[in-house]
């Protein structure tokens, strides 16, 4: 069996977003390299997602771009296999702390 490629993980991310009613947009910035691959719009907020092949590493430019996005208040995630996609989706589907209802 061949190991999953980056596009396999990206396809799984897209399928999971669709299955859970989340908007998953391809992010391309012709004038700026190193931007994350996807923007996911969910009820909890809009986040950036970098997709890598299993075990893939961020390039230095990607690391700097992700840091700059985070410095400006953006949420950036990296997924590189199906379990990390599943954890990311679960994170998006959680209620933000300020919206959780506590039992008396």
Backbone as a chain_set.jsonl record, in Angstrom:
{"seq": "XXXXXXXXXXXXXXXXXXXXXXXXXXXXXXXXXXXXXXXXXXXXXXXXXXXXXXXXXXXXXXXXXXXXXXXXXXXXXXXXXXXXXXXXXXXXXXXXXXXXXXXX", "coords": {"N": [[0.84, -1.18, 0.0], [0.586, 2.191, -0.865], [1.918, 5.113, 0.701], [-0.128, 7.824, 1.976], [-0.535, 10.796, 0.024], [0.062, 14.369, -0.062], [-2.091, 15.533, -1.406], [-4.025, 13.604, -1.002], [-4.541, 13.82, 1.734], [-5.466, 16.445, 1.759], [-7.779, 16.143, 0.217], [-9.249, 14.512, 1.943], [-9.568, 16.271, 4.097], [-11.188, 18.231, 2.863], [-13.466, 16.667, 2.26], [-14.306, 15.964, 4.869], [-14.848, 18.473, 5.943], [-16.989, 19.266, 4.305], [-18.809, 17.239, 4.993], [-19.453, 17.98, 7.554], [-20.637, 20.399, 7.275], [-18.987, 22.634, 6.951], [-17.251, 25.352, 5.454], [-14.724, 25.066, 3.137], [-12.136, 26.528, 1.72], [-9.886, 26.844, -1.025], [-6.778, 28.377, -0.705], [-5.003, 30.686, -2.382], [-2.377, 32.785, -3.049], [-1.113, 34.72, -5.267], [0.896, 36.716, -5.152], [2.241, 36.237, -2.836], [4.178, 33.892, -1.346], [4.143, 30.842, 0.613], [1.798, 30.901, 2.062], [-0.913, 29.403, 3.963], [-2.639, 26.386, 2.829], [-5.448, 26.148, 2.852], [-8.522, 27.794, 3.762], [-10.754, 27.621, 6.331], [-14.077, 28.042, 7.067], [-16.074, 28.241, 9.781], [-18.73, 27.87, 12.241], [-17.537, 28.59, 14.661], [-15.467, 30.212, 13.924], [-13.074, 31.583, 11.541], [-10.404, 29.894, 10.112], [-6.985, 29.155, 9.225], [-5.454, 26.556, 7.298], [-2.758, 24.425, 6.91], [-1.735, 21.907, 4.781], [-0.003, 18.891, 4.852], [2.009, 16.158, 3.657], [2.032, 12.907, 5.26], [4.133, 13.196, 8.007], [5.421, 15.308, 6.831], [7.284, 18.384, 6.718], [7.149, 21.848, 7.654], [8.228, 24.429, 5.479], [10.79, 26.935, 5.878], [9.863, 29.49, 5.077], [7.104, 29.059, 5.213], [6.847, 28.633, 7.968], [7.531, 31.191, 8.93], [5.483, 32.711, 7.749], [3.184, 31.572, 8.913], [3.687, 32.243, 11.577], [3.531, 35.026, 11.403], [0.831, 35.341, 10.688], [-0.36, 34.298, 13.018], [0.617, 36.157, 14.87], [-0.93, 38.275, 14.178], [-3.353, 37.572, 15.123], [-4.626, 35.417, 13.924], [-5.818, 32.041, 13.612], [-3.987, 29.184, 13.021], [-3.581, 26.008, 11.629], [-1.917, 22.845, 11.231], [-2.212, 19.987, 9.318], [-1.516, 16.544, 8.786], [-2.264, 13.96, 8.415], [-5.008, 11.56, 8.461], [-6.014, 11.221, 11.172], [-5.146, 13.689, 12.312], [-6.625, 15.484, 10.822], [-9.197, 14.714, 11.624], [-9.056, 15.423, 14.362], [-8.745, 18.178, 14.088], [-11.211, 18.893, 12.891], [-12.935, 18.147, 14.983], [-12.088, 20.001, 16.897], [-12.985, 22.38, 15.684], [-15.711, 21.988, 15.844], [-16.286, 22.104, 18.512], [-17.845, 23.965, 21.117], [-17.07, 27.365, 21.657], [-15.356, 28.459, 24.634], [-16.685, 30.59, 25.961], [-19.287, 30.177, 25.218], [-20.148, 27.825, 26.253], [-22.367, 25.945, 28.269], [-22.72, 25.757, 31.667], [-23.34, 23.263, 34.117], [-25.52, 23.622, 36.926]], "CA": [[0.0, 0.0, 0.0], [1.39, 3.413, -0.949], [1.55, 6.084, 1.746], [-0.95, 8.937, 1.481], [0.154, 12.001, -0.45], [-0.533, 15.605, 0.446], [-3.412, 15.755, -2.009], [-4.96, 12.665, -0.356], [-4.918, 14.427, 3.018], [-6.276, 17.627, 1.439], [-9.091, 15.635, -0.2], [-9.944, 14.055, 3.149], [-9.964, 17.49, 4.808], [-12.319, 18.809, 2.139], [-14.624, 15.787, 2.448], [-14.758, 16.069, 6.251], [-15.465, 19.795, 6.097], [-18.305, 19.208, 3.657], [-19.676, 16.349, 5.762], [-19.848, 18.662, 8.789], [-21.233, 21.693, 6.944], [-17.997, 23.704, 7.038], [-16.79, 25.86, 4.168], [-13.282, 24.843, 3.022], [-11.727, 27.218, 0.499], [-8.481, 26.798, -1.422], [-6.178, 29.694, -0.536], [-3.883, 30.929, -3.286], [-1.999, 34.192, -3.05], [-0.066, 34.774, -6.289], [1.974, 37.643, -4.82], [2.86, 35.874, -1.561], [4.413, 32.452, -1.168], [4.182, 30.381, 1.994], [0.504, 30.99, 2.747], [-1.55, 28.091, 4.16], [-3.342, 25.829, 1.675], [-6.901, 26.236, 2.947], [-9.217, 28.62, 4.743], [-11.973, 26.924, 6.734], [-15.044, 28.923, 7.717], [-16.919, 27.432, 10.655], [-19.463, 28.718, 13.184], [-16.65, 29.059, 15.74], [-14.548, 31.205, 13.384], [-12.373, 31.294, 10.299], [-9.038, 29.477, 10.421], [-6.118, 28.743, 8.122], [-4.981, 25.175, 7.436], [-1.66, 23.958, 6.064], [-1.82, 20.459, 4.585], [1.281, 18.266, 4.544], [1.989, 14.695, 3.573], [2.372, 12.377, 6.583], [5.509, 13.449, 8.416], [5.974, 16.456, 6.108], [7.711, 19.51, 7.545], [6.946, 23.188, 7.117], [9.413, 25.143, 5.001], [11.082, 28.128, 6.698], [8.952, 30.549, 4.668], [5.796, 28.73, 5.78], [6.933, 28.88, 9.405], [7.484, 32.644, 9.138], [4.147, 33.193, 7.382], [2.251, 31.124, 9.95], [3.961, 33.063, 12.758], [3.002, 36.371, 11.139], [-0.631, 35.236, 10.789], [-0.702, 34.154, 14.442], [0.9, 37.446, 15.519], [-2.04, 39.169, 13.844], [-4.577, 37.057, 15.726], [-5.234, 34.32, 13.167], [-5.633, 30.662, 14.056], [-3.379, 28.416, 11.931], [-3.402, 24.597, 11.969], [-1.228, 21.992, 10.26], [-2.69, 18.603, 9.334], [-0.667, 15.721, 7.925], [-2.823, 12.616, 8.285], [-6.448, 11.554, 8.747], [-6.312, 11.536, 12.575], [-4.98, 15.121, 12.602], [-7.802, 16.14, 10.226], [-10.331, 14.43, 12.512], [-8.887, 16.246, 15.566], [-8.995, 19.554, 13.673], [-12.664, 19.033, 12.726], [-13.514, 18.104, 16.334], [-11.775, 21.299, 17.495], [-13.88, 23.392, 15.106], [-17.091, 21.723, 16.229], [-16.46, 22.395, 19.936], [-18.337, 25.314, 21.419], [-16.086, 28.208, 22.341], [-15.511, 28.436, 26.093], [-17.665, 31.568, 26.426], [-20.638, 29.772, 24.842], [-20.496, 26.574, 26.925], [-23.319, 26.092, 29.357], [-22.291, 24.999, 32.836], [-24.397, 22.695, 34.952], [-25.545, 24.288, 38.247]], "C": [[0.894, 1.254, 0.0], [0.964, 4.386, 0.148], [0.722, 7.217, 1.158], [-0.075, 10.111, 1.046], [-0.568, 13.221, 0.12], [-1.928, 15.805, -0.134], [-4.457, 14.789, -1.451], [-5.461, 13.25, 0.966], [-5.805, 15.647, 2.77], [-7.678, 17.211, 0.998], [-9.913, 15.161, 0.986], [-10.418, 15.25, 3.976], [-11.202, 18.102, 4.165], [-13.59, 17.979, 2.359], [-15.182, 15.902, 3.864], [-15.411, 17.425, 6.526], [-16.867, 19.79, 5.495], [-19.286, 18.38, 4.474], [-20.201, 17.012, 7.033], [-20.374, 20.08, 8.537], [-20.288, 22.874, 7.069], [-17.558, 24.105, 5.633], [-15.264, 25.76, 4.131], [-12.824, 25.392, 1.668], [-10.24, 27.026, 0.231], [-7.936, 28.216, -1.33], [-4.949, 29.788, -1.424], [-3.614, 32.426, -3.283], [-0.827, 34.353, -4.025], [1.127, 35.664, -5.913], [2.718, 37.259, -3.539], [2.971, 34.366, -1.438], [4.38, 32.11, 0.319], [2.872, 30.474, 2.742], [-0.079, 29.584, 2.93], [-2.392, 27.687, 2.951], [-4.838, 26.109, 1.663], [-7.339, 27.257, 3.985], [-10.507, 27.877, 5.055], [-12.832, 27.899, 7.527], [-16.03, 28.043, 8.473], [-17.672, 28.357, 11.597], [-18.568, 29.31, 14.274], [-15.654, 30.099, 15.238], [-13.909, 30.742, 12.084], [-10.912, 31.007, 10.633], [-8.293, 29.094, 9.144], [-5.616, 27.334, 8.39], [-3.885, 24.907, 6.417], [-1.77, 22.447, 5.985], [-0.445, 19.953, 4.174], [1.068, 16.774, 4.338], [2.348, 14.164, 4.956], [3.868, 12.566, 6.884], [6.156, 14.635, 7.73], [6.265, 17.616, 7.043], [7.405, 20.838, 6.859], [8.279, 23.743, 6.617], [9.594, 26.392, 5.882], [10.125, 29.278, 6.367], [7.547, 30.304, 5.23], [5.781, 28.999, 7.284], [6.819, 30.377, 9.7], [6.088, 33.196, 8.836], [3.12, 32.8, 8.43], [2.436, 31.966, 11.212], [3.384, 34.467, 12.585], [1.476, 36.366, 11.242], [-1.062, 35.139, 12.246], [-0.469, 35.454, 15.203], [-0.22, 38.456, 15.275], [-3.392, 38.612, 14.304], [-5.241, 35.907, 14.997], [-4.928, 32.974, 13.825], [-5.121, 29.874, 12.853], [-3.14, 26.993, 12.427], [-2.628, 23.896, 10.855], [-1.779, 20.587, 10.425], [-1.823, 17.787, 8.38], [-1.11, 14.266, 7.828], [-4.305, 12.671, 8.659], [-6.758, 11.825, 10.224], [-6.137, 13.024, 12.914], [-6.112, 15.936, 11.971], [-9.007, 15.941, 11.141], [-10.257, 15.281, 13.782], [-9.171, 17.716, 15.254], [-10.499, 19.808, 13.54], [-13.344, 19.044, 14.096], [-13.28, 19.428, 17.054], [-12.737, 22.375, 16.977], [-15.324, 23.216, 15.561], [-17.351, 21.932, 17.72], [-17.038, 23.794, 20.091], [-17.21, 26.112, 22.041], [-16.388, 28.277, 23.822], [-16.584, 29.405, 26.575], [-19.097, 31.192, 26.073], [-21.059, 28.478, 25.521], [-21.44, 26.859, 28.084], [-22.864, 25.195, 30.486], [-23.505, 24.457, 33.56], [-24.352, 23.387, 36.309], [-24.941, 23.433, 39.33]], "O": [[1.841, 1.349, 0.78], [-0.217, 4.471, 0.482], [0.853, 7.537, -0.023], [0.978, 10.376, 1.625], [-1.65, 13.117, 0.697], [-2.846, 16.206, 0.583], [-5.645, 15.112, -1.426], [-6.651, 13.184, 1.276], [-6.783, 15.86, 3.487], [-8.659, 17.857, 1.366], [-11.124, 15.377, 1.037], [-11.534, 15.246, 4.495], [-12.157, 18.452, 4.859], [-14.66, 18.531, 2.613], [-16.399, 15.934, 4.047], [-16.403, 17.511, 7.251], [-17.818, 20.262, 6.119], [-20.446, 18.758, 4.636], [-21.268, 16.651, 7.531], [-20.537, 20.863, 9.473], [-20.735, 24.003, 7.273], [-17.506, 23.268, 4.732], [-14.587, 26.31, 4.999], [-13.088, 24.805, 0.619], [-9.43, 27.044, 1.158], [-8.561, 29.155, -1.822], [-3.976, 29.057, -1.236], [-4.521, 33.231, -3.491], [0.325, 34.143, -3.646], [2.254, 35.384, -6.322], [3.718, 37.889, -3.193], [1.965, 33.657, -1.427], [4.565, 32.978, 1.172], [2.818, 30.163, 3.932], [0.221, 28.68, 2.151], [-2.803, 28.53, 2.154], [-5.433, 26.286, 0.601], [-6.628, 27.543, 4.949], [-11.269, 27.542, 4.148], [-12.392, 28.494, 8.51], [-16.726, 27.214, 7.886], [-17.294, 29.519, 11.742], [-18.823, 30.415, 14.753], [-15.052, 30.805, 16.047], [-14.179, 29.644, 11.597], [-10.264, 31.775, 11.343], [-8.898, 28.755, 8.127], [-5.38, 26.951, 9.535], [-4.06, 25.133, 5.219], [-1.886, 21.778, 7.011], [0.196, 20.502, 3.278], [0.075, 16.204, 4.79], [2.919, 14.903, 5.758], [4.735, 12.148, 6.115], [7.314, 14.948, 8.004], [5.573, 17.808, 8.043], [7.406, 20.93, 5.632], [9.321, 23.553, 7.246], [8.657, 26.836, 6.544], [9.634, 29.958, 7.268], [6.882, 31.241, 5.672], [4.806, 29.535, 7.81], [6.098, 30.782, 10.612], [5.574, 34.041, 9.57], [2.271, 33.612, 8.799], [1.457, 32.36, 11.845], [2.814, 35.027, 13.522], [0.891, 37.283, 11.819], [-2.007, 35.807, 12.668], [-1.257, 35.816, 16.076], [-0.427, 39.374, 16.068], [-4.444, 39.122, 13.918], [-6.314, 35.46, 15.404], [-3.912, 32.806, 14.5], [-5.74, 29.889, 11.789], [-2.573, 26.786, 13.5], [-2.677, 24.301, 9.693], [-1.814, 20.054, 11.534], [-1.44, 18.262, 7.31], [-0.42, 13.438, 7.233], [-4.797, 13.702, 9.117], [-7.679, 12.588, 10.514], [-6.897, 13.564, 13.718], [-6.514, 16.963, 12.518], [-9.752, 16.885, 11.405], [-11.276, 15.805, 14.233], [-9.771, 18.419, 16.067], [-11.002, 20.822, 14.023], [-14.231, 19.861, 14.341], [-14.171, 19.925, 17.744], [-13.242, 23.185, 17.754], [-16.072, 24.189, 15.651], [-18.504, 21.937, 18.151], [-16.754, 24.691, 19.297], [-16.468, 25.588, 22.872], [-17.545, 28.165, 24.229], [-17.324, 29.084, 27.504], [-20.035, 31.816, 26.57], [-22.21, 28.063, 25.385], [-21.324, 27.869, 28.778], [-22.646, 24.0, 30.284], [-24.556, 25.095, 33.613], [-23.27, 23.709, 36.8], [-24.888, 23.849, 40.487]]}, "num_chains": 1, "name": "protein.A"}
